[in-house]
Amino acid sequence: MKTPHPLGLFARTRARAASLLAVFAIGVATAIVAACGSGSVTPAADPPLSVVAPVVDCSRLASVDITGIGGAGSSITSATVTSATINGAAVSFCTVKGTLAPSNTFEVALPVSTYTQRFAELGCGGLCGNLSDPTQQSAFSFSYTCPLVQKGGFVTAATDMGHQGQDSTWTTDPQKQADFAYRGQHITTLAAKKLIQVYYGQAQKYSYFVGCSDGGREALMAAQRYPTDYNGIVAGAPAAHFQIQNSLYHGWSVESNSTTGTSTGNAVLYADKVAVLHKAVVAACGGQPGVPDGLLADPRICNFDPASIQCPNGATNTSSCLTAAEVATASKIYGGPVDATTGERMLGGSPQLGSEINWIGVEVPSTNSTAAPVPVTGLFSYSIVTGAYNLIFTGSPSMPNIDTFGYRDASFYPNFLQANHPFIDATNPDLSAFQKAGGKLILWHGWADQHISPLFTINYYEAMQNTMGASNVDASARLYLVPGVGHCGGGEGFPNIDLVTQITGWVEQGSAPNAVMTYQTNSSNAVTASRPVYPYPAVPQYTGTGDWHNGANFTQGAARYNAPTPTWAGISFYSPYTATTQGVAAP
């Protein structure tokens, strides 16, 4: 399920986080950053909106009544002028903090002298429970070197979505469940817009949502439930299929890498052997003619079989090959579970070929096979499942555990996941109301994501096309798949990409994005290489001349894989449905 977190998940580092909170924060805090670009790969100037000054003192916002939004008990606790350093320059904000009942802590940052009539709500990753600082550029995903962000042009807002920390008791509280599922971001947005009206004497011109991981789920939830909240939405690696992601998907990783096939065993595959596996995958399928970068432009066309690097029988040195048990584990992780009776695939996606290095600390331990055995209960995938357990299964007729999720029985879906599906999942492909309101959506996903399979996002995009029609989707949505990039960033690919400029240009200027430049940077944040990405299913193609590190020497290549996503047991969850609510306050 990186701003990152599980549910959408996940970690800024490859080592298993000490708590879900540490990992989940990635969704927002781990921004994917890159040089700004317009609908082409050339940078664009800021859209022509004038700066608007406040009409009241910041302290006046402390008395704004927000009970009409959050209900009785909602209040603003402080409104003070603060300063944040953005791109080396000091930017002043009127920083407002408060609570929307019953317990949605929020913070809104209103620029004092740089506001360009734009508002952005920032997603919260994992299981949230933490309040990101909206004045920090690192909290504004996918905006590296974007002028509008670096100059403090947006009012920004963030929320902890109704609970603090990762005490699991909140996951059984119906109202807090609702605040996490859909309500928290919505009411925070309403509060931020009211503060904008009071502070500047006028409403915002444009509103946006930017999030990744569970923040990506929140982004899609907004488009589906509240189609007029935002003009433009950027949804990265969305944990839209929240329940599937945090039960079968990560649970299967645990079972696959267990010596016993259950949560009682030790890990089979370790970091050093994953490195061997990854090297072999890259050798078999990485790069393209003239471009020895080792990246898989579309892993679905790679036919690598882990058995091809299995150690010979009786081998005494297995450091550069995989044992039979390690081959079996890798094959299970790639392949996913199937129904024992029908042979139907139980999942719509799995970690893709080329993502192996990113498994370390998630699907496999961060230690080597020569070290002490690691129980699979110590895997990050295990903590993801157990952290989301109550959110998924509260109210189920019978409560499964990680070993009885039904990895081989498709009846798991109607028996356990159907009831809460329209409440917490965000897989409704009918965005016609959002489109009718003029909304624009950019989806993106890294091909080497270790937490959420990019195939799920492709599933959702195809479901949108099947439901709304391909031409309607093309008029209002884009999907970008980025080779070699992990969950919400990182990896061996080009993780720095500015999608904020893309969405504002599309919404405000009608400039539909096509090529978007992505970047690699060194430890000093200097650009070392660039590469364009194109709307799915097109891929970047080297022209054959010039330095392959320079993105200017690439052009738009034809799709390398054209088959629709194969059917699977939970595919009905990507059909239109009526969202449900619960809790004492559900606007």
C-alpha positions in Angstrom: 0.0 0.0 0.0 5.9 6.2 0.6 5.1 9.8 1.5 5.2 6.0 2.2 3.3 3.7 4.3 1.5 0.5 4.0 -1.8 0.7 2.9 -0.2 2.5 0.5 2.8 2.3 2.2 6.1 2.7 2.8 9.3 3.2 3.9 11.8 5.8 3.2 14.5 3.3 3.9 14.7 -0.3 3.0 15.2 -1.5 6.6 12.0 -2.5 8.3 10.7 0.5 10.2 10.4 0.3 13.9 6.8 1.2 13.7 4.1 1.6 11.1 4.2 5.4 11.7 7.8 5.6 10.6 7.1 3.8 7.4 3.7 5.2 6.6 5.0 8.7 6.7 6.5 8.2 3.3 3.4 8.8 1.4 3.6 12.5 2.0 7.1 13.1 3.3 9.0 11.3 0.6 8.3 13.5 -2.3 9.2 12.5 -5.8 10.9 15.5 -7.1 12.2 16.8 -10.4 12.7 19.7 -12.6 9.5 21.4 -13.8 8.1 20.8 -17.2 5.1 21.6 -19.3 3.2 19.3 -21.5 6.4 18.8 -23.3 9.9 18.2 -21.9 10.7 21.9 -21.9 10.2 23.9 -18.7 7.1 26.1 -18.6 6.7 29.5 -17.0 4.4 30.0 -14.0 0.8 30.2 -15.1 -0.3 33.9 -15.1 -2.2 34.3 -11.8 -1.5 37.4 -9.7 -0.3 37.3 -6.1 -3.1 38.1 -3.7 -2.3 39.7 -0.3 -4.2 39.1 3.0 -7.0 41.4 4.0 -6.9 40.6 7.7 -4.1 39.9 10.3 -3.1 36.3 10.7 -4.3 36.3 14.3 -7.8 36.9 13.1 -8.0 33.4 11.9 -7.8 32.0 15.4 -11.4 33.1 15.9 -12.9 31.5 12.7 -15.8 29.2 13.6 -15.3 25.7 12.0 -18.0 23.9 13.9 -20.2 24.0 10.8 -17.6 21.9 9.1 -16.4 19.4 11.7 -19.3 19.6 14.2 -19.4 20.5 17.9 -15.9 20.5 19.5 -14.1 21.7 16.4 -11.8 24.6 17.0 -8.8 26.5 15.9 -6.0 26.4 18.5 -3.5 28.8 17.0 -2.9 31.2 14.1 0.6 32.6 13.9 3.1 33.9 11.3 5.9 31.5 10.8 8.8 31.3 8.4 10.0 28.3 6.3 13.0 28.0 4.0 12.0 26.9 0.5 14.7 26.5 -2.1 17.1 28.6 0.0 14.6 31.5 0.5 12.6 32.4 3.5 8.8 32.3 2.9 6.4 33.6 5.5 3.1 31.8 6.3 0.1 32.3 8.4 0.1 28.9 10.0 -3.2 27.8 11.4 -3.6 24.7 13.6 -6.8 23.1 14.9 -9.0 20.1 15.4 -12.1 19.0 13.4 -14.3 16.9 15.7 -13.9 14.4 17.0 -10.1 14.3 16.6 -8.9 15.3 13.1 -5.8 17.4 13.8 -5.0 19.7 10.9 -2.6 22.5 9.8 -3.1 25.0 7.1 -0.2 27.2 5.8 -1.3 30.4 4.1 1.4 32.4 2.4 1.7 36.0 3.6 3.1 37.6 0.5 3.4 34.9 -2.2 -0.1 33.4 -2.6 -1.0 32.9 -6.2 -4.7 31.9 -5.6 -4.0 28.2 -5.5 -4.8 25.6 -2.8 -3.4 22.1 -2.4 -4.4 19.4 0.1 -1.6 17.0 0.8 -2.1 13.3 1.2 -1.1 11.3 4.2 0.6 7.9 3.7 0.2 4.5 5.3 -2.2 4.4 8.2 -1.5 8.1 8.7 -1.7 9.1 12.4 0.9 11.8 11.9 0.6 15.5 10.9 3.0 16.6 8.2 4.3 20.2 8.1 2.5 21.7 5.0 5.1 24.5 4.8 7.8 22.0 3.9 8.5 21.3 0.2 9.3 17.7 1.1 5.6 17.3 2.0 4.5 18.5 -1.4 5.0 15.3 -3.4 6.1 15.3 -7.1 7.2 19.0 -7.2 11.0 19.1 -7.2 12.2 22.5 -8.5 8.6 23.4 -9.4 8.5 27.2 -9.3 5.0 27.5 -7.9 6.0 25.3 -4.9 9.4 26.8 -4.5 8.1 30.3 -4.4 5.4 29.6 -1.9 2.5 30.1 -4.3 0.1 27.5 -2.7 -1.9 27.5 0.4 -1.3 24.0 1.7 -3.1 21.8 4.2 -2.5 18.5 6.0 -4.3 16.3 8.5 -3.6 13.2 10.6 -7.0 11.8 9.4 -8.5 11.5 12.8 -6.1 9.6 15.0 -2.6 10.1 16.5 0.1 7.5 16.3 -0.4 3.8 15.6 -2.3 2.7 18.7 -4.5 0.1 17.1 -7.5 1.0 19.3 -8.6 3.7 16.7 -9.1 1.0 14.1 -12.2 -0.3 15.9 -13.8 3.1 16.4 -16.4 3.6 13.7 -16.0 7.4 13.5 -12.2 7.2 13.3 -12.5 4.5 10.7 -14.7 6.9 8.7 -12.3 9.8 9.2 -9.4 7.7 7.9 -11.5 6.2 5.0 -12.8 9.3 3.5 -13.9 12.1 5.8 -10.7 13.6 7.3 -9.2 15.0 4.1 -12.6 16.3 2.9 -13.4 18.3 6.0 -9.8 19.6 6.2 -10.2 20.9 2.7 -13.5 22.6 3.6 -11.8 24.3 6.6 -8.8 25.4 4.6 -11.1 27.0 2.0 -13.0 28.9 4.7 -9.7 30.2 6.1 -8.6 31.2 2.6 -11.8 33.2 2.2 -11.4 35.0 5.5 -7.6 35.7 5.1 -7.5 36.9 1.5 -11.1 38.1 1.2 -11.8 35.8 -1.7 -12.0 32.2 -2.6 -9.1 30.3 -4.1 -9.0 30.2 -7.9 -7.9 26.5 -8.2 -7.8 23.6 -5.8 -5.5 20.5 -6.0 -4.9 17.3 -4.2 -1.4 15.7 -4.2 -0.7 12.3 -2.6 1.1 9.0 -2.9 0.6 5.5 -1.4 -2.4 5.8 0.9 -2.3 9.5 -0.1 -2.9 8.2 -3.6 -6.0 6.3 -2.3 -7.1 9.5 -0.6 -6.7 11.3 -3.9 -8.9 8.8 -5.8 -11.4 8.8 -2.9 -11.8 12.6 -3.3 -12.4 12.2 -7.1 -15.0 9.5 -6.5 -16.8 10.9 -3.4 -16.3 14.7 -3.6 -15.9 15.4 -7.3 -16.0 19.2 -6.9 -13.5 19.5 -4.1 -10.5 19.8 -6.4 -9.8 20.9 -10.0 -6.8 18.7 -10.3 -5.5 15.6 -8.6 -2.1 13.8 -8.6 -2.4 10.2 -7.3 0.9 8.3 -7.0 1.1 4.6 -6.4 -2.5 4.6 -5.0 -3.4 2.0 -2.4 -6.9 2.2 -3.9 -7.6 -1.5 -3.3 -6.9 -0.9 0.4 -8.3 -4.2 1.7 -6.7 -6.4 -0.9 -3.4 -4.7 -0.5 -3.2 -5.1 3.2 -4.5 -8.7 3.5 -3.8 -11.0 0.5 -1.1 -9.0 -1.2 1.3 -8.5 1.7 0.2 -11.6 3.4 1.2 -13.6 0.4 4.7 -12.1 0.6 5.0 -13.4 4.2 3.7 -16.9 3.4 5.9 -17.1 0.3 9.1 -16.3 2.1 8.5 -18.6 5.0 10.3 -21.9 5.7 7.0 -23.3 7.0 4.6 -21.5 4.5 3.0 -19.8 7.5 3.8 -16.9 9.9 5.6 -19.4 12.2 8.6 -19.8 9.9 11.8 -18.0 9.2 12.6 -16.2 6.0 14.0 -18.2 3.0 15.2 -15.4 0.8 17.5 -12.7 2.1 19.1 -9.5 0.9 22.3 -11.0 -0.6 20.3 -13.5 -2.7 17.9 -10.9 -3.8 20.9 -9.0 -5.2 21.8 -12.2 -7.1 18.3 -12.5 -8.5 18.1 -8.8 -9.5 21.5 -9.0 -11.3 20.2 -11.9 -13.3 16.9 -10.2 -14.2 18.8 -7.1 -15.4 21.1 -9.2 -17.5 18.2 -10.9 -19.1 15.8 -8.0 -19.7 17.3 -4.7 -18.7 18.1 -1.8 -20.9 17.5 -1.3 -24.7 19.9 -1.1 -27.6 22.5 1.6 -26.9 21.2 2.2 -23.4 22.9 0.0 -20.8 21.0 1.3 -17.8 19.6 -2.0 -16.7 16.0 -0.6 -16.5 13.0 -2.6 -17.6 10.8 -0.3 -19.7 7.9 -2.7 -19.3 8.5 -5.8 -17.1 5.6 -7.6 -18.6 7.6 -8.5 -21.7 10.4 -10.1 -19.6 10.2 -13.9 -19.5 12.9 -14.4 -16.9 12.5 -17.6 -14.9 14.3 -17.8 -11.4 15.0 -21.4 -12.1 17.5 -20.3 -14.7 19.9 -19.4 -11.8 19.2 -22.3 -9.6 22.3 -23.8 -8.0 23.5 -27.2 -9.3 22.6 -30.2 -7.2 25.1 -30.7 -4.5 26.6 -27.2 -4.9 28.7 -26.2 -1.8 29.0 -22.5 -2.7 25.6 -21.0 -3.3 26.6 -17.3 -3.0 26.1 -16.6 -6.7 23.0 -18.8 -7.4 19.7 -19.6 -5.8 18.8 -22.7 -3.9 15.7 -24.6 -4.9 13.9 -23.1 -1.9 15.0 -19.6 -2.9 13.8 -20.2 -6.4 10.4 -21.4 -5.2 10.1 -18.3 -3.0 11.0 -15.9 -5.7 8.5 -17.6 -8.1 5.7 -17.3 -5.6 6.4 -13.6 -5.0 6.3 -12.9 -8.7 3.4 -15.2 -9.5 1.0 -14.6 -6.6 -1.6 -17.1 -5.3 -4.2 -18.9 -7.3 -7.5 -20.6 -6.4 -6.8 -24.2 -5.7 -10.0 -25.4 -7.4 -10.3 -23.2 -10.5 -6.7 -22.0 -11.0 -8.0 -18.4 -11.0 -5.4 -15.7 -10.1 -6.2 -14.4 -6.6 -4.5 -11.0 -7.1 -4.5 -8.5 -9.9 -0.8 -7.7 -9.5 2.5 -8.7 -7.8 6.0 -7.2 -7.4 7.4 -6.9 -11.0 10.6 -8.2 -12.5 13.2 -5.6 -11.9 11.9 -4.6 -8.5 13.9 -7.1 -6.5 16.5 -4.8 -4.9 13.6 -2.8 -3.4 12.2 -5.9 -1.7 14.9 -5.6 0.9 13.3 -4.6 4.2 9.8 -5.3 2.9 9.3 -8.8 1.3 12.8 -10.0 2.5 15.0 -9.2 5.5 17.7 -6.5 5.3 20.3 -9.0 6.5 22.1 -11.6 4.5 21.6 -15.4 4.3 24.9 -15.9 6.2 23.5 -14.1 9.3 21.1 -15.4 11.9 17.7 -16.5 10.6 14.9 -13.9 10.7 11.3 -14.9 11.6 8.9 -13.8 9.0 7.0 -11.9 11.7 9.9 -9.5 11.5 9.2 -8.6 7.9 7.7 -5.3 7.1 5.0 -7.0 5.0 3.9 -8.7 8.2 3.6 -5.5 10.1 1.6 -3.9 7.3 -1.0 -6.7 7.4 -1.3 -6.7 11.2 -1.5 -2.9 11.3 -4.5 -2.7 9.0 -6.2 -5.9 10.3 -9.1 -4.3 12.2 -9.8 -1.8 9.5 -10.4 -4.6 7.1 -12.0 -7.4 9.1 -14.0 -5.6 11.9 -17.5 -6.9 11.5 -16.6 -9.9 9.4 -18.7 -13.1 10.2 -15.5 -14.9 11.1 -12.1 -13.4 11.7 -9.3 -14.8 9.6 -5.6 -14.4 10.5 -2.6 -14.0 8.3 -2.4 -17.7 7.7 -6.1 -18.2 6.9 -6.8 -15.3 4.5 -7.8 -17.6 1.8 -4.8 -17.5 -0.5 -6.1 -20.5 -2.4 -9.9 -19.7 -2.2 -11.5 -17.0 -4.2 -14.5 -17.0 -1.9 -12.3 -14.8 0.3 -13.5 -11.8 -1.6 -17.3 -12.1 -1.0 -16.8 -13.6 2.4 -14.5 -11.1 3.9 -13.8 -8.0 1.7 -17.1 -7.2 0.0 -18.9 -5.6 3.0 -16.3 -2.9 3.6 -15.2 -2.5 0.0 -17.5 0.5 -0.8 -16.5 2.1 2.5 -12.7 2.1 2.4 -11.6 1.1 -1.0 -11.2 3.8 -3.8 -11.5 1.6 -6.9 -14.7 3.0 -8.4 -13.7 3.7 -12.0 -16.7 6.0 -12.7 -15.2 9.5 -12.5 -17.9 11.0 -14.7 -19.0 13.5 -12.1 -15.4 14.6 -11.5 -14.9 14.9 -15.3 -18.2 16.8 -15.6 -16.9 19.3 -13.0 -13.8 19.8 -15.2 -11.5 17.8 -13.0 -8.2 16.5 -14.3 -6.4 13.4 -12.9 -2.7 12.3 -13.2 -2.0 8.8 -12.0 1.6 7.6 -11.7 3.4 4.5 -10.5 7.0 3.2 -10.4 7.5 -0.1 -12.2 9.8 -1.3 -9.4 7.4 -0.5 -6.6 8.0 -2.9 -3.7 4.8 -2.2 -1.8 2.0 -1.8 -4.4 2.1 -3.5 -7.7 1.8 -1.1 -10.7 -0.5 -3.6 -12.3 -3.2 -2.6 -9.8 -3.0 1.0 -11.1 -3.1 -0.3 -14.7 -6.2 -2.3 -13.6 -7.9 0.8 -12.4 -6.9 2.8 -15.5 -8.3 0.1 -17.8 -11.5 0.0 -15.7 -11.9 3.7 -16.1 -11.6 3.2 -19.9 -14.1 0.4 -19.9 -16.6 2.4 -17.8 -16.2 5.9 -19.2 -14.9 5.3 -22.6 -11.3 5.6 -23.7 -11.8 9.1 -25.3 -13.4 10.5 -22.1 -10.6 9.1 -20.0 -8.0 10.6 -22.4 -9.7 14.0 -22.0 -9.4 14.0 -18.3 -6.8 11.5 -17.1 -3.2 10.4 -17.6 -1.2 7.5 -16.4 2.6 7.4 -16.2 4.7 4.3 -15.4 8.3 5.1 -14.4 10.9 2.3 -15.1 13.1 1.3 -12.1 11.4 3.6 -9.6 10.2 2.2 -6.3 7.3 3.1 -4.0 6.7 6.8 -4.3 10.3 7.3 -5.3 13.8 5.8 -4.9 15.1 2.8 -6.8 17.5 2.7 -9.7 15.4 4.6 -12.2 14.6 8.3 -12.5 12.5 9.1 -9.5 12.5 12.9 -9.7 9.4 14.1 -11.6 7.4 17.3 -11.4 3.7 16.5 -11.8 2.5 19.6 -10.0 3.4 21.8 -13.0 1.7 19.2 -15.2 -1.6 19.3 -13.4 -1.7 23.0 -13.0 -0.9 23.5 -16.7 -3.6 21.1 -17.6 -6.3 22.6 -15.3 -5.5 26.3 -15.8 -4.2 26.4 -19.4 -5.7 23.4 -21.0 -2.3 22.0 -21.7 -2.8 18.2 -21.6 0.5 16.6 -20.5 2.4 14.3 -22.8 6.1 13.8 -22.4 7.3 14.5 -18.8 11.0 14.7 -18.0 12.3 12.6 -15.1 15.7 13.0 -13.5 18.4 11.3 -11.5 20.4 13.4 -9.0 23.5 12.9 -7.0 24.0 13.5 -3.3 24.4 17.3 -4.0 21.0 17.3 -5.8 22.7 18.0 -9.1 21.1 16.4 -12.1 23.2 13.5 -13.5 20.8 12.1 -16.1 17.3 12.7 -17.5 14.7 10.6 -19.3 11.2 11.4 -20.5 8.1 9.3 -19.7 5.0 9.2 -21.8 1.3 8.5 -21.1 0.7 4.8 -20.7 1.2 2.6 -22.6 3.9 4.4 -24.6 7.5 4.0 -23.5 10.7 6.1 -24.0 12.8 5.0 -27.0 16.4 6.0 -27.5 17.0 7.7 -30.8 20.3 5.9 -31.3 22.5 9.0 -31.3 23.8 11.2 -28.6 24.5 10.6 -24.9 21.9 8.2 -23.5 22.0 9.9 -20.2 20.4 13.0 -21.8 16.6 12.8 -22.1 16.7 14.9 -25.2 18.0 11.9 -27.1 14.8 9.9 -26.5 11.5 9.9 -28.3 8.0 8.4 -27.7 8.1 4.7 -28.5 5.2 2.4 -29.2 3.7 0.2 -26.4 5.7 -3.0 -25.8 2.8 -4.8 -24.2 -0.8 -4.4 -25.6 -2.8 -7.2 -23.9 -5.5 -6.1 -21.4 -4.9 -7.0 -17.8 -5.8 -10.7 -17.2 -8.9 -11.4 -15.2 -8.5 -12.3 -11.5 -10.7 -13.1 -8.5 -11.1 -9.6 -7.2 -11.7 -7.8 -10.6 -15.3 -7.0 -9.7 -13.9 -4.6 -7.1 -12.9 -2.4 -10.0 -16.5 -2.0 -11.2 -18.7 1.0 -10.4 -20.3 0.9 -7.0 -22.1 3.1 -4.5 -19.9 4.4 -1.8 -21.1 3.9 1.8 -20.6 5.9 5.0 -20.5 5.3 8.7 -19.8 7.2 11.9 -21.5 10.1 13.7 -20.5 12.7 11.2 -20.2 11.9 7.6 -20.7 14.8 5.2 
